[in-house]
Amino acid sequence: MIETDRLILRAFREADREAFAAINGDPRVGAWLGGVIDRAASDAMLDRINAHIQETGWGLWAAERKADARLIGFIGLSTVKAGALPVGPAIEMGWRLAPEAWGGGLATEGAQAALDWGFDHIDTSEIIAFTATTNLASQAVMRRIGLAPDPGRDFDHPRLAEGHPLRRHVVFAAKRP
């Protein structure tokens, strides 16, 4: 578990499933991810995330807002396996928040804590993040926590069709301090 001023980052609980599905099913969230996902896919994702945390001790942690103990999404780290994406193998930083949690600095706060934790606890020289070229809000979070653009690694996301507006992705990276 990681604690910041306003967040608790932890493994997902069974009680989180409904709220997580609502976030994953929100069209405003899906607009940045190539579409929404249904409850079954959301539950499967939660299970994969928790399995990764169980196996490694880290992952895309549930982001719980301290003020109201509400699940607002996830923030954390994941493994990009070799061949899964053009940037793999790598340790990737990621976040997905409910729209009502956007714009208040929670992604930055949680991502900075996860990045710091990653360099303190994972044997890696680098942590990356990537997003669609048009997702300027996520790119701003990346810059605020000290990741730098790495344009030589930008790529077309293979899970998005040719011509899809989110297909081109930019890569940001941070080296171990």
N, C-alpha and C positions, 0 to 999 in steps of 0.2 A: 504494500500500500504506500502511496505517495500522498502527502498532504501539502497543500499550498494555502495561501490566505483564504481563498474562497472555494477551493475544490478538494475533493478526495478522489484519488485515482485508485481503483481497486478492481478485482475480478468481478465479473458479472454475477448476479444472483438470479435465482429462478423468478423472483418478484420483478425483475427488470424486463422480462420478455415483452410485456405489453407496451411499455414505454419505448423500448428499443424498436419494436415493430412500427410504432407510430412515427418515430423519427425516420426510419428507413422507407416508410410509405408516404412520407410528405413530399409532394411534388416540388416544393422549393429546394429540398435537399437533393432529390433525384435529378433536378435540373443540372447539377454539377457532377453527377455520377453516371450519366447515360441512361437514367430512368430510375423509377422507384422499384423496390423489391417487396414481394408479398410476405405475409406472416411466416409461411413455411421457410422461405429463403432467409428471412431475418433470424428465425430460430436456429437454422443451420449455421448461419454466420456466427451467432452468439456461441454456439457449441464449438465451432472451430477456434474462435478467439480464446475461449476458456481452456480448450485442450492445449493450445500453444502456451498459455500462461502456466498451466499445470506442468507442462513438459520442460519449459525453460526458466520459469520464475518471472517472466516479463511478457509484455504484449500490448495489445490495444485495450487499455484498461477502461472500465466503465468510469465515466466522469460524473460524479455526484456533486451537485451544488450544495455547499454547507448551509447556506441561508435557509433552505427549505427541504433538504435531503432528497431533492428531485434528481433523477437521472436525466442528464442533458445530452448524452451521447457517449462518444469514446475519444480518448486521447492516448497516444502511446507509440509503441514501436512494434514493428513486425519484420518478418524475414521475407525477403524476395529471393526465391530459389533460382539457381542458375537455369536459364532457359525459359523461366516463367514470363519474364519481361526483358526487354533489351538492357535494362540497368542491373539485372541480377548476375551474380549473387550480391546481396547488399542487406544492410539493416536500414529499414525505412521508418521514418516518422510519419504518423498520420493522425488525423482527427476528423470527426464527423459530429456536428452539433445540431441540436434542434434550432430552428430559426429564431425562437424567442431568446436563445443564448448568443446570437450573433451580435457583433458590434460592441460588446462590452469588455473586451480584453480577456475573456475566459480562455479562448483558444491559445492565445499568446502565453498566458500564465501557466496553463497546463502543459503546453508544448515545451516551454522552457524547462519546467520541472522534469518532464520525461527525457528531454535531451540530456540534461545534467545527470540524471539517474543512469541513462544509457552509457555515457562515457565513464561513469564511476563503477558500473557493474558488468558491462559487456566487453569482452575482448574484441574490440573493433577499432580500427583507426579512423573510421568515417561513418557518419550517419547521413543519409540522404532523405530528401522529400521530393515529391513530384506532384504536379497538378496540370490541368488543362491550361493552355496559354492564356485563355480568357479569364481564368479564376484569379483575378487580381487581389481579392481579399486574402486568399490562402497564401499567395506569394508575399503579401505584406507581412503575414505572420512569420513566414520563413525568414524574411529579412530581419524582422524585429528580434528573433531569437539567435541570430548570428549565422544563419545559413547563407551561402553565397551562390549566385547563379553559376551553373556549370554547363554552358550552352553546347559544348561538344558531346554531351550525353543526352540532349533532348531527343525525344522519340515519338513515333506515332503509336498510340496504344493499340495493341493487336486485338483487343476485345471490342473495339469500336470500329464500325464500318468506314470504309473509304468515304471521305466527304462529310463524315459526322463532325459537327462543329466543335466537339470536345476531343477529337482524336489526337491532335498535336499536344504533346506534354513537354513542359519545361522541368528541368532537374535542378535542384539546389543541393548543396552539400556543406557539411561542417566536418572539419578534421579534428581529431582528438587534441585538446589543448595541451 
